[in-house]
Amino acid sequence: KEAPPTPPQLDHAIDEVLVIAPWFLAPSDGTPSSSSPLPFLKWVDHAAVSHTFRYGAESIPSSPIVNNYNNNNNEGEEGNDIDPAMSSATISSYGVMDVLLETLCNRVHYPNLERIVVVGHSAGGQFVHRWGLSSNSWCFGDDTHDNTNKNNGAKTEGDNDGDVDNADDEDGATLPSVRLVAANPRSYAYLDERRYLPKHAANVGAIMEAHSKQNKEEEEESNTALSPFDELEYRPPTPSEKDECQAYNRYCWGLEDNPDLPAPYVTGNIDRLLSTDPRRRRDDGEDDRDDGNNLDAKNADEVLFLRYASRDVVYLSGERDTKALGNQLCHEDGYQGPSRRERSERFYASLQVRGEEALESCRSRRDDDGDDDDATVGKGGKVEDLVVGEGSGYEGGFCARQGEDGAMRVHGRIVVKDVGHDHALIFQSAEGQEGMFSN
């Protein structure tokens, strides 16, 4: 009898793999025992969207920190000083992830680390997706980034000369690769105002009612019902559809400001990202935002999409994760689809549409420049950049990644056969292991 294939993760010896499982505490979790005097960070659990860590919310302000020693006593006698700087400190759950990621990317501490895989399921899948979209961490190795800590403006940890360990050093050391795996998230943060909606908006109510009935009947039989894509189109909602779901494009379902889900990490990072784009700089190098020539919403969306598309992201979707989560007409996660599996399919399809639009922009710029071969080849023969007119660094890198047939697939998506909303089955499956560990 032929032996079954070795699962991908077993290709590594156990002493070559480090597993880190962050625990984002809520007040209801209590306080674990610890020998550290530092308080445990906690995040509000019950809010407009529960488990607020999932969308990058700030932690609950810390309790006052009592110093172990009196700073005014040179003899080191125990004191009872309160550290005022720590009495109201907060940090985004995504900021926590940045610190963890950059600690692992520091070659002083982990000189042999080759790959980092960040994995989350359900609310954890939302966490991985939105953090991967909004993080400005240098550890991703993006073409265009700054090297400052995004929470306090301080230089990230590096050598004594002030250089940050985020590039090739004299010995040829490079950053570890970073892959993000978002499994069965309930919702996604779309990068523009479009959604997959019925082609005939006037009939939206009747169509959705018919789909709901059809899905219920098919779910009872196969548990794999999906809305037919040929009845949907990727478009902005009509004015009447917007009236029915005014919050559909607010964060965390889109990127518009959402006062009900404050996430200063996300808004601040996106603003910093856009401020580094060449199209926001005048010829004299000054920031152009206050001169009336700032990036419009479309170009801002494009910059963010190009960076996100350049990152290594895989979406895992359970074939049977088709339980109806509510009416897609805003009673649940506005206009994203009736089930987790369908929301995954629609979001992934939207990325391919955006990718093709970006490629069309690449082709247009090359045609305008009259140059079809501006690629530069880096180490190992890998195309690293492509000059595309006035496009940003992200755009150059994205355009250079298109296939020989001129096509581009943005990220990867794997449907896990015969599995529903179950994290253990997802990650133990051959498909799940492929998503996490394949090259």
Secondary structure, 3 states (H helix, E strand, C coil): CCCCCCCHHHHCCHHHCCCCCCCCECHHHCCCCCCCCCCCCECCCCCCCCCHHHHCCECCCCCCEECCECCCCCCCCECCCEEHHHCCCCCEHHHHHHHHHHHHHCCCCCCCCCEEEEEEECHHHHHHHHHHHHCCCHHHCCCCCCCECCCCCCECCECCCCCECCCCCCCCCCCCEEEEEEECCCCCCCCCCCEEEECCHHHHHHHHHHHHHHHHHHHHHCCCCCCCHHHEEEECCCHHHHHHCCCCCECCCCCECCCCCCCHHHHHHHHHHHHCCHHHECCCCCECHHHCCCCCHHHHHHHHHHHHHCCEEEEEEECCCCCCCCCCCCCCCCCCCCCHHHHHHHHHHHHHHHHHHHHHHHHHHHHHHCCCCCEEECHHHCEEEECCCCCCHHHHHHHHCCCCCCCCCCCEEEEECCCCCCHHHHHHCHHHHHHHHCC
